[in-house]
Structures are given as C-alpha cells and as structure tokens.
Amino acid sequence: MRGTLHVVAAEDLRWLLELLGPVFVRAGATRHGQLGLSDAVKSKGLPTIRRILSDAGPLTRYELVDHLRSRDVQLDHKTQAPIHLIGLAALHGILCLGPDRDNGESTYVLLDDWVQPTPVRSRESALAKLARRYFAAYGPATIQDLAAWSGIPMAEARSAVTGASARLTEITIHGQPAFLLKDRGNRARMPATQQVRLLPAFDTYLLGYRRRDLAVPPALQRRLQRGGGWLHPAVIVNGRAVGAWSLHMSGGRGLVHVELVGKVRDEVRAGVEVEVADIGRFLERSLTVEIAR
C-alpha cells in the first residue's frame, strides 16, 4: 500500500484502518524513534490531536501543529516529526483529510465528524474481504503478492485466502499456486485486437505484485524499475509491458518518446498514437510522438 495517501470509499475506510492500521503503526516505529516521537510524545500527542480537531477543526497541517505546540506537545519542526504524528493519528482512525481551503491547502478533520460509523468486522472477516477485493483487482496473483501489496504477514495472507476460498479459483503460474475470482476466471479471454495503454509512473496495475514477471518481461524489468522505489511509465499491450515512455514538455507543446522492445505489430504503433492523442486532449496540449526501437 506504499504508506502514502489513498482515496478510499467512505464505507471501506474504517475496516481497512482496523485491519491495516496496526501493520503500518508497527512498521513506522523505528522511523518514529529517529524523529524523536517517543512513546510518551505519541501517547500525549494523539489524544491532544483529537481534542484540538474536536474544538477547532478543520485545520491545516501548520495550524494543527501550532495548536499542538500551545498544548505543550513539542515537535522538531526541522524534521518530518509533525507529519508523521499526523499520519499516525490517521492510522489510529482519529483524523482524515477534510475540505480544502480556498487557496487549495488541505485540512484535517476528525474521522468521526467526516465518515459515518460502520459495523466492526472481526479480523478474520476483514482479511477474507481484503483477499476478495485484492484478487478481484489483481488476479491472477499469489499469496506472496497479496502479502507484499497489503503489508500483512504471510500467515495472515494465508488466512485471508482461506477465508475467501469459496469465491476464488486456484490456478498454477510458473509452478506456483495463484488465485482469481471464480467469475473472472470464466470471463477471461484474450482480446481479439491489440489493446494498447500508456500507463503513468507508479500505476497501480504494476504496483500490485511482489514480482511483476507476468506483466513485465525480463528485458524490460530493469528499464521500468531502476531502483530507488521508482516505477517508470510503461507501454502495455493486452496487459503485458512492451516498452517505456516519457513526456517532455516545452511551452504549450510536448514530445512523447516511446521505446519499444521486441517485435511490435503496426496496430500497436497505431494504438500508441491513439493513446498519445488522448493524453494531449487531457492535458490540452499539442503532443507529437517519437517511437524508437
């Protein structure tokens, strides 16, 4: 899940936080120590944030930090300690993003003020639901993929798959068991035409797996994932990567540079041009395309 901002349906937020919040709280403990967020600071800061937002929310990040300082919760403003404490409050279900100010600056609000309560799920039920949702979006995928994407331990990933087994079909990929939803398996067909997509950097399609062997051939893996956590824009044909692309803007015009690998049919090139035209439409810019081999 990358520990970054997510847009989540309101009815899903609470059970996701109850399930995954503790995972990321534990994962952040070492970094919190480095930032001076001791257990004492956190145990005082979290209920203080709740009281501040109850009294004065919605508040921007800087307003919230000023209120914390006035209530003797001291944070090192030269570090990322303030935003990590705010993030921790989000993982504990205390706050979420609220309405933007007129200048576009984000505010925080109490989660209880912003999202209706929902029935509490057992952890087993939540794990099974997570597995169903994951394999609906990313199947076929493995248990290892589910664990890597969600952050849950392998033992819980196995339990999640067991809990969702009535809705899953097991298949074999490269000698390993993998899963997809039963109705998705019945509908899976190779498209009659070459469906071309230009995926942006960090597209969720390529972020959902521990390994990307099914979607990205070995010749492209180092090109699309060069290290440092970066996942570069990819050219996808029928779900499989065939190249990389980049956008270079200058004034009101732009150049889309496309690098393709292997043998590529003419209709793929035509599909790339259609995608580039659509990107230009969206950006309201005139784009030209340069295809290299």
N, C-alpha and C positions, 0 to 999 in steps of 0.2 A: 504493500500500500504506500510505500515510499515516505511515510511520515510527513506528507505535505497536505495542502488544503484540498478538500474534496467537496463537491456539490452532491448532497445526498438527499433523497426523498425524505420528507419530514417523518413519514410513518416508519422509515427504516432506521432513523438516526439513533434512537435510544438502544435498540437491541444490538446494533453494531458497536456502539460505545461500550455497552456492558460486556460484550464478547471480546472486542479487540482493544479497548482502552487499557486494561491491565497489561496486555502484551507490550504496548508501547511505553507505558509507565516504567515497566521493568527495564526495557531496552534503553531508556533515557537516563537511568540512574547514574551511570558513570559520567556522562556529559554534565549532568546537574552538579555533581561534585566538583568538576573542573570550573564551573561557573560560580561557585560559592552558594549554590542553592542547597543548603544543608537540610536535614530532616526538620530541624527547628524552624528554618525560614519557610519551608513549604507548609508545615503544619499550621503556621500562623498566617501565611500569605493566602492560602486557598479559601478559608472561611472569610477572610477580610475582603477578598475579591467578590465573594457572594454578597456580602453586606453592602459594599460600595455600589455594585450594579443594582441592587435592590433599592437603594436610596436615590441614586443619581443617574442610572443608565438611561439611554445608550451613551457610551463613552468611547472616544478614540483610544488608541494604544497609549498615547502620551498623556492624555487626561487620566486614564486609569492608573498609570504609573505615578503621576503626581498625587493622586488620591492615596495610593499605597504609601508613598513617602510621608504624607501628612499623618498617616496612622502608624508610623514607625515600622514599616516593612521596608528595610533598606536593601536596594539592589544596585549592583555595579552597572551604571548606565553606559560605561565604555565597552561592555561586553554584551552578549546576547541573553544575559540572565533575565531581563524583563520579558522578552517574547517567549522564552522557554517556560517561565512561570505561567504566562497566559496560556500557552499551549497545554501545559499540564492541567490547568483548570478546564480546558476544553475536553481533555481525555477523561476527566472525572465527571463530565456531564454538568459542569457549573455554568459554562457560557458557550456561546456560538457567535458567529458573525451576525450583525443586525443591519439596519438600514444605513446606506452611505449618506454622508453629509453632502451638501450642495456642491462642494468642491471635489467630490469623488472619494474623500477619505473614508475608510471603513470604520465602523463602530462595532463594539461588543455589547451584547445583551445577555441577560440571564436566559439560559436554555428553557427554564420553566415558564418564562414570560413569552417565549417565541414559539415553542413547539408543544403541542398538546401531549399529555401523558398517554402512554400506551401500556398494555398489559405486560408484565415482566415475564420473560421466557426463561425456562430452565437452560442451563448451559448446553445440555445435550440437544435440546430443540433448536437453539440458536446455531450450534455447529452444523446440524443437518441442513438448516435453511441456508447457511453460508455455502455449504457444498453444492446444494441445488443451484443457487444463484451463480456460483463460480463456473460450474460445468455447463450451465446454460449459455454463458457468455464466452467461455474459452475452450469448451470441449471440442475435440478430444484432448484431454490433458491428464497428467499423472497426479498421484497423491503428493509427490515431491513438488510439483508445480503449485498445487494448492497451498502447501506449507510456505513455499518461497514467496508467493504473492501476498498471502494474508499475514505472515509473521507468526502464525500459531505453531506450536511444537509438532513434530511428526506424529507423536502419539495422539494428539487431538485431531490432527488431519485425518488419521486413520479412523478415528471415532466418527468424524464428520461424514466420511464416505460410507461408513457402516450405517449411520443414521439415515442417509439419503439413498440407500441402495435400492429401495423399491422404485425409485424414479430414474435410476441410472442403468446404462448398458455398459458392460465391460468389454473392451476390445484389447488387442495387443499391438503395440507400436515399438518396433525395434526390439522385440523380445520382452518388453515391459508392459505390465497392465496399465491401461488408461481407461478413462470414463467419459461418457457424454450422456445427455438426457435421452431417454428412450425415444421420444417423439422426434428429436433432432436426428437421431440415427436413421429413422425411417425416411426422413425427407432429404438426407444428404445425397446430393448428386453433383457431378462435375458439370459446371455451366457449359452450354454449347458454344459460347463466344468467350473471347479473352477479356475478362473484366479487370480493368486497369485502375489502380488508385495510387495517388501520390500521398503517402502518409507523412504527417509532420514529425518533428523531433518528439521523442517521448510518447508516441502514440500508444494508447492503452493496448492495442492489438499485440504489440511486441513486448509490452511490459508484463504480460500476464503469466509468464512461464519461468521456471528455473533455468531451463535451456530452451533455445529457440530453433532447434535442429529441424523441426517440421516446417517452420515458416521461413527460415533463413539458411541457405546452403552454405557450406564451409567457405567457399570462395568469397562470400560477402560478409561473414561474421566480423572479421577484423575491421572491415570498412565501415560497417554500421555501428559497431560498438568498439570505440578506440580506447576505452578506459576512462577513468575519472567519473564514472556514472553516467556518461553521455550516451544517448541513443539517437543516432542521426536520422534525418528524413530518408524514407525508403520508397522505392517504386515496387508496388505489389501487383502481381498478376495472378488472379484466381487464388488469392490467399498466400502466395509464395513470393518472396523477395527476388527481384531480378536486377536490381540496381539501386543507386542512391541519387539524390538530387539536392540542389541548393538554389536559393533565391538571392539574387544580388540586385539591390535597388539603387537607382541614381535619379534623383529628382522624381518626376512623375512616371518614369519608365523603369522596367526591370527585365532582367535576364534570368531565366530558369535553366540551369546547367544540369543535364541528366547524364549519368554514367550507367550504362547497361552492361551486363556480363553474359557470356554465353550466346547461343543462337536465339535471336529475337525476331518474331514474325512481324510483318508490316503492320498488321492490325494492332500490335502492341504499341508501335510508334504512333499510330493514329490515335490510340487511346491516351497516350501521354499528352498529345497536343490538345485533346478534348479536356483533360484534367487541368492543363496549364491555362486554357481559356477560362475555365470555371474559377480558378484561383484569381485570375485577373479581374473577372467580374466581381468577385467578392471583395477584393482589395480596391476596386475602382481604379486600377492602374493598367496601362498598356504593357503586356508582357510578351517577350519573344522566347522561343525555346531553342536550346542548343543540345543536341543528342550526341554523346561520344560513346565509343566502344573501347 
